[in-house]
Amino acid sequence: MLRTISLGSCISVQGVVVGKTADGKLMVRVDDKTFVGYPVSGARAA
């Protein structure tokens, strides 16, 4: 499943979820790299 995570205030990464850490962060894989960050909440309906 594709998810978007935030690595900082201006950097987001979208990739396939490969795991979850104890503090609520998600691990996503993009090609051969794995990134860890906080999940981005979905868009709100108007």
N, C-alpha and C positions, 0 to 999 in steps of 0.2 A: 504494500500500500504506500502510495506517495504521500509524504508529509513535508511541511515547511517548518524549519526551525530558525531561530534567531541566534546569531553568534555574537551580536553586539547591537548597538543602537542603529547601525546603518547596514549591517550585513545579514542577509538571509540566504539559506541554502535549501533547495528542494531535492529530495531523494527518497530512496526506498528505506523504510524503517527496518533496522536490524536489531534493535534492543532498546532498553529503558534502564536508566540508572535509579538508584535508591532516592536521590534528591529530586526526581521528577523530570530530569532532562531526557531527551530522546537521542538515539544514535541513528544517523541516516548514512547510507552509502551512495556515493556518486562515483561511478567507474570503479577505480581501485582505492579510493580514499574514503575514510569514515570520519564524519563530523559529529560533534556532540554540542547540543544547545537546547534552549527552551522552546517548546512548541508554540507556534503562532496560532492564535485563536482564529476561528473562521469569521467570515464577513457577516455582518448583521443584516437582516432583511429590513427594507425601508418601510 
